[in-house]
Amino acid sequence: MGVLSTLDWLAIAFYFAIILGLAWWVIKRQKKTSDGYFLAGRSLGWFIVGASIFASNIGSEHLVGLAGSGATDGVAMAHYELHAWCLLVLGWVMVPFYLRSKVFTMPEFLEKRFSQKARIVLSGISLVAYILTKIAVGVFAGGVVFSVLLPDINFLGMDSFWIGSILVIVITGIYTILGGMSAVAYTEALQTIILIIGSALVTFFGLQAVGGWSELKAIVGPEMFNLWKPLVPHGVEGTWEPVKEAGRMAWYFNDNYPWLGMLFCAPIIGLWYWTTDQYIVQRVLAAPNETQARRGTIAAAFFKLLPVFIFIIPGIICYALAVSGKVPVIQNTLLDANGNIIRDNAQQAFPLMVANVLPIGVRGIVVAGLLAALMSSLAGAFNASSTLFTMDFYSRLHPNVSQERLVWVGRIATTVMVIIGLLWLPVIRGGKGLYDYLQGIQAYLAPPIFVVFFAGVFHKRLNAKGCLAALYTGFILGIFRLAVDTPVKLIKGFHYPEGSFLWIVNNIFFQYYSLLIFIISLIVMVVVSYATEEPSYENLYGLTYGTVTEEHRKESRASWNKWDVIASIIVLLCILGAYLYFTG
């Protein structure tokens, strides 16, 4: 295992000094109001918005989970990473409605569109989602990185995994709690630059170590570079029951990600995440106008094109180095005695590359990039969680409370979320893959939220009762699947009797189950809405396409020019090019 040198530690120390210095500068000039703390005074320019969106997204699940999925499943997960087009939907379709509403949170938008109860329900669902995914997964990934880079550290009976998890939380929590959205956004903009440079260096030196791009493809085979696999590779049952062939590495796409499920499920999760999730959209809400917000989403879309090449490809390179025996340490860590990949160990792919492939000095820069991604992802989750709790729950119970009090409550809420995330760590650690875990959870919670936002914006007839019915139905179905899956992940050796109802539920691909939730939620929303009274349209001006005024249209048209359109088209062409290249 590679060891960090003095030069590496100096690079890391320099990174922390810059981050803390920037955070301190932001904190000193911050206005102590709820608008200033939670939305940076709605003053963020387009580059800060775009870089902050990207840095929040590119966190632990990419450094640990996405690179790990590259080692086990090849470019399969590139479907999720080519969702840059969803950011264009945010900028061109949803931003005008969000900014016109002047809301702090996405649940608050639902209140204006539907009802106060819809706001409370979505806030509760979102907080549960952040605890199960963003916060806990971020902490877990910090532990994985530290356990690979500093495996021999022990303190008060804790190994490097727990020490790393706690350190990442404490350092990130300090500037997030004190500085709010401003500190998060400005530090994320800097972290984006460090992250991209550092990760690109891993790809560059990794390709050098493996012998170049052609050699990489020759070692791993064409399947690792094919986004699409046969729909029914193992008979009809192969479309729903994951099949693992004995004595063989299970990185075939159909084992975890059937293409039919990905084709229809991935866009639902993508649009929910990029266009309706507080975690991402909060950065857009912090822009001063439509122009800056939209250009921020276009910039983020360009950034979002990079993960396939700076995270998935390094994971594939790591696997190639293991099977070729070119780096014995990686081979011994990733492969078992029979030469098959150990899926749980694949989560170490990216830090293994950092520790064993990079030269001294460069390694420190990349470790700083690793820490940047971990911290920016967690900071975004902390800030989004505290905003949801403070603005959607506490401020409604205490409507006349002071601005300073709201800021203080937001800081307390952040601390509580961190503690809950730590308690959830054993569940994630028992999972079969960090990125699989994250995508599964999101697939269970996303569909009803996606339905109520998009159906609500595009169809003015849908009402509050339909919205609530869809949220309740979808959330119950998602929690049921999560409850069925969790014992299998948490308890070693636990399984349901084969052929039983719970066994069938547990073995259905999460994409298919997600599609089921989506279809049921949409039907419920439409049926209940049309079975009950029409909404009051005069309260919906500017919130749906059917109630947009001519003045609204003129304002939106004045907010963009031909260069915004050209940049958006370039993003779409890049996505199309990636799909064509990775289609076998």
Secondary structure, 3 states (H helix, E strand, C coil): CCCCCHHHHHHHHHHHHHHHHHHHHHHHCCCCCHHHHHHHHHCCCHHHHHHHHHHHHCCHHHHHHHHHHHHHHHHHHHHHHCCHHHHHHHHHHHHHHHHHHCCCCHHHHHHHHCCHHHHHHHHHHHHHHHHHHHHHHHHHHHHHHHHHHCCCCCECCECHHHHHHHHHHHHHHHHHHHHHHHHHHHHHHHHHHHHHHHHHHHHHHHHHHHCCHHHHHHHHCHHHHCCCCCCCCCCHHHHCCCCCCCCCCCCCHHHHCCHHHHHHHHHHHHHHHHHHCHHHHHHHHCCCCHHHHHHHHHHHHHHHCCHHHHHHHHHHHHHHHHHHCCCHHHHHHHECCCCCECHHHHHHHHHHHHHHHCCCCHHHHHHHHHHHHHHHHHHHHHHHHHHHHHHHHHHHHCCCCCHHHHHHHHHHHHHHHHHHHHHHHHHHHCCCCHHHHHHHHHHHHHHHHHHHHHHHHHCCCCCHHHHHHHHHHHHHHHHHHHHHHHHHHHCCCCCCCCCCHHHHHHHCCHHHHHHHHHHHHHHHHHHHHHHCCCCCHHHCCCCCHHHCCHHHHHHHHCCCCHHHHHHHHHHHHHHHHHHHHCCC
